[in-house]
Amino acid sequence: MLTSSGPERSWAALRASWLVFEDEAVLALNKPAGIPVIGERGGVDLLALARGGGECLRPVHRIDRVTSGLVLFAKEPRAHASLSRQLARRTLERTYLAIVRSGGLPTRGTIDLPLTAGRKGRVRVAAPRASIAFDAAHQRWSVASAEILADRRIYPSLTLFARVWESADHTLVVVRPITGRRHQIRVHFAWIGYPVEGDPLFPVRDAPPTTRTCLHSWRLAFDAEWRNGERITIEAAPEEDFWEPLHGSLPFPHWSAVLERAHRAAEELAEL
């Protein structure tokens, strides 16, 4: 689909099928898993597709190749500058859905674990795994400052989550990354013992095969200064393949019932 019709026609068709929100300054697309936002070695990325179709877009944030969901682009420099400031000030809110392995997560939780680059540049927690402590009273994972690696560049990283539903093998969570580090959600959940289902960075031994990583950029909220400061919230539900690990487990007639629960959990997180 990406190459059969030439870049201009391909981009026009893909843009139309992925479009979630657009105005004079920004564009939000619901990216499928498997396509990077910005070029990696080989393959196709969203910015290259847009350029091939004659459109210059400026990404406000990124999501991983294996992650699906909302990506926000600015169509002109003023909007990009405004949204970049909001991202830095943490007033641009990003909310994800994730299916993680195993049950037992608290109703709400905070993962406060600094990140760094490990071997071959892979992102890891900047402390020994054994030093991660869970404070049950505050539902918080953290490491003591004395345990943080002293010879690395350290990136403070904070993730909030709320449990939506769980079975014996999986938990569906709503996730708010307060900081926006590379692979943050995936590393944080894996290092506390709950890897995201289907994550190639943290494969689970003897786990049933999945078609994708079950992490989805679900909601974005930002202030549109070009529209007199209007607060805009956009949302994109996951495609059917996201729910594959939960087939036969959920006691609901349709995924929409699960999303209703997720909305309530997201509102609770917004109050923290």
N, C-alpha and C positions, 0 to 999 in steps of 0.2 A: 504493500500500500504506500510505503514511503518513497519508492523510487519508480514505480511503473508509469507515472503520468507526467514526469518532469517536475522540477521544484516548485514552479509557480502554481500549477494546478494541484499538486499534492498539498502544499501549504494551505491553499484556500479551502480544500475539503477537510483537512485535519483541523484547521482553526475553527471551522463551523461546527464540527462534531464535538470539539472539546470546550467550546466557549461556555463560560458560566456567567461572566459579568464583563461589561465594557461601557466606558463613557469616553469623553474627549481626551482623558489623560491616562487612563489605565486599562489594562486588559488582564482578566483572570481566566486561566485555562485549567481544566481537570485533566492532568497528565496521567496517562496510563503507566503502570510499572514497566520498567525495561528501557525507558528512553531518558537519557540525561538532559538536564536543563542546559548545561554548558559543556562544550566539547571535551570528550575524553579521547584516549588513543583509539582511533578507528571508530567506525559507526557514525550514527546520525544523532544530532542534538537539536533541541527546540530552537535555539538561536540561529543555528545554521539553516534550519528549515525556513524560519521567518525571513532571513536574509535572502535565501533563494527565491522566496515569493515576493521580494521587494519591500519588506517591512523591517524597520529597525526598532527592536525592542530592548529595553533595559531591565534586567531582572532585579527585583527588589530583594528577593531572598532565593535560596535554593532548597531543593529537596533531592535526596539521593536518587540515583538511577533506579534502584529497586523499590523505591517508595512511589505510591500513586497519589493523586489528588491535586489540590489547589496550588498553583504557582501564580504569583502576582508580578506583572510586568508594567513598567511605566512606558508610555509612548512619547514622552517629552521630558527634557532635563529638569524642569521645575518640579514636576510631580515626583520624579525619581529622588531628588534632593529632599523633598518633604518626607517621603516615605522612608528613606534611609535614616533620617533623623528620628522618626518614630520607632524604627527598628532598634536603633542604638539606645533610645530612652525607654524601650520596652513598653511602649503604648500601642504598638502594632501587635495585636494578639493573634497567636497561632495555636490552633487546637487540632490534635490528631486523634485518630482511632488506631488502636493496636490490639492484636490478638497475641498474647504471650503464653508461653508454655507453663503448665502446672497451675494449681490453685493455691490459695493461702495468702494472697495479698490482702492487706488491710483495706478498709472501705475507702480511705484516702491515704495518700503518702507523699513524702518529699524525698527526693534523691539528690543529696548535696555532695557530689563527688567530683573533685577537680579532674580534668582530662589532660593528657599529654600525648606526644607521639612516641610510639614504641618501635620495635624492630620493623624495618622496611616501611616506616612511616605510618604503620597502623595505629589508629587511635585506641588508647587504653586509659584506664583510671590511673592517676598519678600517685599510686600507693600500692603496696602489696594487697592482694585480694583478701588475705586473712585479717588485714587490719580494718576492713569495713565493719562498722558497728551499726546495729539497728536499735534505735531508741523507741521501745514499744509505746511509751507514754505519749510521745509526740509523733509517732509513726514516721520516723526520719532515719534515713541511711546517711552516714557520714564517716569521715576518717579524722583522727586526731592530727593536728598540724605537725606533730613530731614524726608522723608516719609518711608524710608527703615527700616524694622523691626530690632531693635537693639539687640534682645535676641536670634537670630538665626545665624546659619552658612550660609553665603551668597555666592552665586556663580554667578559672573557676566556672563551674557548670551546675545549673540548678534545674531540676525537672519536677513538676507537680503532676499527680495523677489521681483519678478516682475510678474505683471499680464499678463496672456496669453489670456484669454477669460473669459467673464462673461455673465450670464443670470440674470433674476430677483432673482433666488434662489441660484445660485452657482457661484463660481469663481474658475477657474483653475489657479494655480500659480506655478512658478518655485521658489524654495526655496534653499538658501545657508545658512546653520548654520555655522557661523564663529567659535563659541564655540560648544562643543559637549556634552551638559548636557543631563541627562536622561529626556526623554519626552519633550525636549526643544521645538520642532516645535509645538507639540500638545498643550502644555501649552501656549506658546506665542500667537498662533492664537486664542485660546479660550478666553484668558483674554482680548484681544482687541475686542472681539465680533464676531469673525469669526471662530467658531470651525470646525475642520476637519470633513468632512462628515463621519458618521458611527463610530466616536470615542466613545468607551464605557466609557472613563473617563469623557466626556463632552456631554452626550446625549442631543439632541434637542427635546423639547416637540412637539408632533404631527408631527414629521418628518416621511416621508415614510420609511419603513424598508429597510435596505441595508444588503448585504451579507458580507461586510467587511469594514474596515477602509480605507479611500481613501488617503493613504499616501504611496509613493513609492520612494525607493532609486534608482535614475535614472542613475546618472553618477558619476564616480570616476576618479580622475587624480592624479598621483603620479610620483615621480622620482625613476627609477629603478637603484640604485647604482650598482647592480650586472650585469647591462647591460650598463656600462659606462655612467650612469646618464640619460639614455633615458627617456623622459617624456611620460608616457603611459596614455591614456584616454580610459576608457571602458564605455559601455552604455548598459542598458537593458530596453527595452520598457515594460510598464505595460501590464499585461494580460487583457483580455476582461472585467473581473469583476470590475476592477478599474473604468472603464468608465460608469458603470451602471447608476449612478445618472444623467448623461448627455444625456442618450438616448432620442432621439427626440428633443433635444434642439440645438445641434450644427449645424450650416449651412454649414457643410463640408461633402463630400461624405465618408470620411474614417478618422480614428484616425491619420493616417500618416500626414494628413494636419495639424492637431493640433500640432503634434510633431515638424513639421517644424517651426511653430510659437514659440514653446517652446525652440527650439535651438537658435532662434534669441534673445529671452528673456534671456537665459542663458549666451549668449555672452555679453549682456549688463551688466548683473550682474558681470561678470568676470572683467569688466573694473572699477568697483567701488573700 
